[in-house]
Amino acid sequence: MRMRRGGLIFATVAILALLSCKPEAGGKLEPVGQQRTDMLHAACIKSGGNYIRQGSSAAFYCLNATKDAGKTCSAAGDCQSGCLARSHTCAPVKPLLGCNAILTSEGTEVMQCVE
């Protein structure tokens, strides 16, 4: 009787654990692999971005032109992307990839590297 009772408890716990792994009713699992890459690529193009592979990791990025590109700035909050420290102008794309001297929200110059 002890073996049966212990087995029944184990089976009940196992079933409950498996049921908790199901997506919510009507929910879909997010795509992965090539399907996810294709979905992100399509969304990027639809938003007007340029889907490129960049950096040593060969990761894909969606680069979007900023509306304030070239505008004079004195801090990060003045721009959609980043305020370039050398020229005090807003960056032309978002995200700003590579290593760039930018101005923080306080107007302090820092080197920011994004890959």
HUTA-V55751 format. One line per field, one symbol per residue. burial: + if it has 24 or more other C-alpha atoms within 12 Angstrom, else -. A space follows every 10 residues. Layout:
# HUTA-V55751
burial=???
This chain:
# HUTA-V55751
burial=---------- ---------- ---------- ---------+ ---------- +--------- +++++---+- --++++-+++ +++++--+++ +-+++++--+ ++++------ -----
